[in-house]
Amino acid sequence: MAEILTIEGLKPGAEFPSASELAGRFGVSRPTVTKALDRLEAAGVLASGGQGKVRTVRAVPIREERS
């Protein structure tokens, strides 16, 4: 799910897609998406505005290319 940051070119401060939107996009349940979003928050990638609020990008993770 973190790939969305790169694919959509999201920068810190940008709004992250909602759990409902992501559930539809990936064909999974909202609770599954919520768990993934919670992990991104715990990793410091997303910031939550609280229940019912829009999540925003806090930091864009740097991915190392592997050979």
OpenMM code with the backbone's topology and positions (N, CA, C; nanometers):
from openmm import Vec3, app, unit

residues = "MET ALA GLU ILE LEU THR ILE GLU GLY LEU LYS PRO GLY ALA GLU PHE PRO SER ALA SER GLU LEU ALA GLY ARG PHE GLY VAL SER ARG PRO THR VAL THR LYS ALA LEU ASP ARG LEU GLU ALA ALA GLY VAL LEU ALA SER GLY GLY GLN GLY LYS VAL ARG THR VAL ARG ALA VAL PRO ILE ARG GLU GLU ARG SER".split()
positions = [
    Vec3(0.0820, -0.1187, 0.0000),
    Vec3(0.0000, 0.0000, 0.0000),
    Vec3(0.0866, 0.1254, 0.0000),
    Vec3(0.2056, 0.1153, 0.0526),
    Vec3(0.2946, 0.2311, 0.0545),
    Vec3(0.3343, 0.2735, -0.0867),
    Vec3(0.3199, 0.1825, -0.1838),
    Vec3(0.3532, 0.2147, -0.3218),
    Vec3(0.2640, 0.3268, -0.3767),
    Vec3(0.1471, 0.3448, -0.3165),
    Vec3(0.0556, 0.4500, -0.3604),
    Vec3(0.1238, 0.5860, -0.3519),
    Vec3(0.2095, 0.6037, -0.2534),
    Vec3(0.2806, 0.7307, -0.2384),
    Vec3(0.3622, 0.7615, -0.3633),
    Vec3(0.4306, 0.6605, -0.4146),
    Vec3(0.5148, 0.6781, -0.5323),
    Vec3(0.4311, 0.6853, -0.6589),
    Vec3(0.3367, 0.5934, -0.6722),
    Vec3(0.2540, 0.5870, -0.7932),
    Vec3(0.1778, 0.7171, -0.8148),
    Vec3(0.1201, 0.7703, -0.7100),
    Vec3(0.0391, 0.8920, -0.7216),
    Vec3(0.1199, 1.0189, -0.6958),
    Vec3(0.2479, 1.0029, -0.6669),
    Vec3(0.3340, 1.1192, -0.6454),
    Vec3(0.2962, 1.2010, -0.5234),
    Vec3(0.2491, 1.1337, -0.4183),
    Vec3(0.2071, 1.2050, -0.2971),
    Vec3(0.3287, 1.2534, -0.2183),
    Vec3(0.3200, 1.3742, -0.1721),
    Vec3(0.4268, 1.4368, -0.0944),
    Vec3(0.3784, 1.4591, 0.0481),
    Vec3(0.4697, 1.4835, 0.1428),
    Vec3(0.4283, 1.5126, 0.2799),
    Vec3(0.3246, 1.6248, 0.2836),
    Vec3(0.2193, 1.6023, 0.3620),
    Vec3(0.1103, 1.6974, 0.3743),
    Vec3(-0.0075, 1.6671, 0.2839),
    Vec3(0.0125, 1.5809, 0.1837),
    Vec3(-0.0956, 1.5464, 0.0914),
    Vec3(-0.1946, 1.4515, 0.1580),
    Vec3(-0.3193, 1.4582, 0.1142),
    Vec3(-0.4218, 1.3670, 0.1659),
    Vec3(-0.4009, 1.2283, 0.1076),
    Vec3(-0.4116, 1.1257, 0.1927),
    Vec3(-0.4000, 0.9871, 0.1502),
    Vec3(-0.5407, 0.9366, 0.1198),
    Vec3(-0.5568, 0.8488, 0.0206),
    Vec3(-0.6905, 0.7967, -0.0112),
    Vec3(-0.7576, 0.7337, 0.1110),
    Vec3(-0.8911, 0.7398, 0.1140),
    Vec3(-0.9672, 0.6858, 0.2275),
    Vec3(-0.9640, 0.5336, 0.2298),
    Vec3(-0.9971, 0.4777, 0.3446),
    Vec3(-1.0024, 0.3324, 0.3596),
    Vec3(-1.1056, 0.2730, 0.2646),
    Vec3(-1.2183, 0.3401, 0.2476),
    Vec3(-1.3222, 0.2906, 0.1564),
    Vec3(-1.2720, 0.2873, 0.0127),
    Vec3(-1.2053, 0.3940, -0.0276),
    Vec3(-1.1517, 0.4008, -0.1638),
    Vec3(-1.0480, 0.2913, -0.1866),
    Vec3(-0.9593, 0.2727, -0.0903),
    Vec3(-0.8542, 0.1716, -0.1030),
    Vec3(-0.9118, 0.0305, -0.1024),
    Vec3(-1.0140, 0.0063, -0.0214),
    Vec3(-1.0772, -0.1255, -0.0171),
    Vec3(-1.1344, -0.1606, -0.1548),
    Vec3(-1.1995, -0.0638, -0.2184),
    Vec3(-1.2528, -0.0863, -0.3521),
    Vec3(-1.1439, -0.1055, -0.4554),
    Vec3(-1.0393, -0.0272, -0.4439),
    Vec3(-0.9284, -0.0346, -0.5403),
    Vec3(-0.8581, -0.1700, -0.5354),
    Vec3(-0.8382, -0.2226, -0.4133),
    Vec3(-0.7647, -0.3478, -0.3980),
    Vec3(-0.8541, -0.4707, -0.3839),
    Vec3(-0.9851, -0.4496, -0.3741),
    Vec3(-1.0775, -0.5623, -0.3630),
    Vec3(-1.0657, -0.6369, -0.2310),
    Vec3(-1.0432, -0.5623, -0.1232),
    Vec3(-1.0327, -0.6227, 0.0101),
    Vec3(-1.1298, -0.5509, 0.1040),
    Vec3(-1.1454, -0.6039, 0.2248),
    Vec3(-1.2376, -0.5433, 0.3209),
    Vec3(-1.1770, -0.4185, 0.3839),
    Vec3(-1.2644, -0.3316, 0.4354),
    Vec3(-1.2170, -0.2102, 0.5038),
    Vec3(-1.1316, -0.2429, 0.6258),
    Vec3(-1.1693, -0.3463, 0.7071),
    Vec3(-1.0826, -0.3781, 0.8218),
    Vec3(-0.9396, -0.4155, 0.7799),
    Vec3(-0.9260, -0.4827, 0.6664),
    Vec3(-0.7926, -0.5176, 0.6166),
    Vec3(-0.7154, -0.3913, 0.5816),
    Vec3(-0.7806, -0.2985, 0.5133),
    Vec3(-0.7165, -0.1716, 0.4765),
    Vec3(-0.6823, -0.0920, 0.6021),
    Vec3(-0.7729, -0.0892, 0.6984),
    Vec3(-0.7491, -0.0149, 0.8219),
    Vec3(-0.6253, -0.0668, 0.8938),
    Vec3(-0.6070, -0.1992, 0.8969),
    Vec3(-0.4867, -0.2566, 0.9595),
    Vec3(-0.3611, -0.2093, 0.8879),
    Vec3(-0.3649, -0.2090, 0.7547),
    Vec3(-0.2487, -0.1649, 0.6775),
    Vec3(-0.2210, -0.0167, 0.7021),
    Vec3(-0.3256, 0.0636, 0.7065),
    Vec3(-0.3085, 0.2069, 0.7326),
    Vec3(-0.2537, 0.2312, 0.8731),
    Vec3(-0.3015, 0.1530, 0.9699),
    Vec3(-0.2501, 0.1650, 1.1067),
    Vec3(-0.1007, 0.1350, 1.1117),
    Vec3(-0.0572, 0.0380, 1.0327),
    Vec3(0.0859, 0.0049, 1.0284),
    Vec3(0.1667, 0.1183, 0.9661),
    Vec3(0.1101, 0.1804, 0.8625),
    Vec3(0.1790, 0.2943, 0.8013),
    Vec3(0.1867, 0.4112, 0.8987),
    Vec3(0.0838, 0.4288, 0.9793),
    Vec3(0.0879, 0.5341, 1.0827),
    Vec3(0.1949, 0.5021, 1.1859),
    Vec3(0.1989, 0.3764, 1.2309),
    Vec3(0.2973, 0.3357, 1.3317),
    Vec3(0.4407, 0.3524, 1.2795),
    Vec3(0.4582, 0.3352, 1.1486),
    Vec3(0.5906, 0.3497, 1.0881),
    Vec3(0.6265, 0.4960, 1.0626),
    Vec3(0.5315, 0.5874, 1.0887),
    Vec3(0.5577, 0.7291, 1.0700),
    Vec3(0.5374, 0.7791, 0.9282),
    Vec3(0.4762, 0.6959, 0.8429),
    Vec3(0.4537, 0.7344, 0.7038),
    Vec3(0.3275, 0.8192, 0.6901),
    Vec3(0.2233, 0.7860, 0.7678),
    Vec3(0.0974, 0.8591, 0.7629),
    Vec3(0.0673, 0.9227, 0.8975),
    Vec3(-0.0060, 1.0322, 0.8929),
    Vec3(-0.0553, 1.0978, 1.0139),
    Vec3(-0.2069, 1.0924, 1.0097),
    Vec3(-0.2677, 1.0607, 1.1219),
    Vec3(-0.4127, 1.0524, 1.1286),
    Vec3(-0.4669, 1.1754, 1.1985),
    Vec3(-0.5777, 1.2252, 1.1461),
    Vec3(-0.6420, 1.3397, 1.2081),
    Vec3(-0.7444, 1.2975, 1.3111),
    Vec3(-0.7556, 1.1678, 1.3389),
    Vec3(-0.8543, 1.1173, 1.4336),
    Vec3(-0.9675, 1.0468, 1.3609),
    Vec3(-1.0615, 0.9958, 1.4366),
    Vec3(-1.1708, 0.9200, 1.3787),
    Vec3(-1.2498, 1.0050, 1.2790),
    Vec3(-1.2667, 0.9516, 1.1593),
    Vec3(-1.3418, 1.0209, 1.0567),
    Vec3(-1.2651, 1.1315, 0.9859),
    Vec3(-1.1420, 1.1529, 1.0234),
    Vec3(-1.0611, 1.2583, 0.9623),
    Vec3(-0.9745, 1.1993, 0.8510),
    Vec3(-0.9281, 1.2827, 0.7641),
    Vec3(-0.8452, 1.2412, 0.6517),
    Vec3(-0.7027, 1.2150, 0.6985),
    Vec3(-0.6477, 1.1033, 0.6546),
    Vec3(-0.5069, 1.0755, 0.6832),
    Vec3(-0.4226, 1.1548, 0.5855),
    Vec3(-0.3092, 1.2004, 0.6318),
    Vec3(-0.2179, 1.2739, 0.5456),
    Vec3(-0.0815, 1.2065, 0.5444),
    Vec3(-0.0065, 1.2334, 0.4391),
    Vec3(0.1279, 1.1783, 0.4260),
    Vec3(0.2186, 1.2555, 0.5205),
    Vec3(0.2894, 1.1824, 0.6020),
    Vec3(0.3834, 1.2445, 0.6956),
    Vec3(0.5252, 1.2398, 0.6388),
    Vec3(0.5604, 1.1266, 0.5786),
    Vec3(0.6941, 1.1090, 0.5206),
    Vec3(0.6853, 1.0068, 0.4091),
    Vec3(0.7696, 1.0246, 0.3089),
    Vec3(0.7737, 0.9288, 0.1981),
    Vec3(0.8905, 0.8350, 0.2249),
    Vec3(0.8615, 0.7044, 0.2382),
    Vec3(0.9708, 0.6100, 0.2653),
    Vec3(1.0654, 0.6005, 0.1478),
    Vec3(1.1916, 0.5859, 0.1786),
    Vec3(1.2940, 0.5691, 0.0751),
    Vec3(1.3171, 0.4204, 0.0572),
    Vec3(1.2990, 0.3754, -0.0652),
    Vec3(1.3191, 0.2334, -0.0946),
    Vec3(1.4545, 0.2136, -0.1607),
    Vec3(1.5265, 0.1177, -0.1092),
    Vec3(1.6552, 0.0851, -0.1684),
    Vec3(1.6331, -0.0173, -0.2777),
    Vec3(1.6983, 0.0017, -0.3909),
    Vec3(1.6865, -0.0963, -0.4982),
    Vec3(1.7800, -0.2115, -0.4665),
    Vec3(1.7278, -0.3298, -0.4877),
    Vec3(1.8078, -0.4493, -0.4625),
    Vec3(1.8502, -0.5105, -0.5934),
    Vec3(1.9725, -0.5584, -0.5971),
    Vec3(2.0217, -0.6209, -0.7207),
    Vec3(2.0035, -0.7699, -0.7180),
] * unit.nanometer
topology = app.Topology()
chain = topology.addChain("A")
for resn in residues:
    res = topology.addResidue(resn, chain)
    for name in ("N", "CA", "C"):
        topology.addAtom(name, app.Element.getBySymbol(name[0]), res)
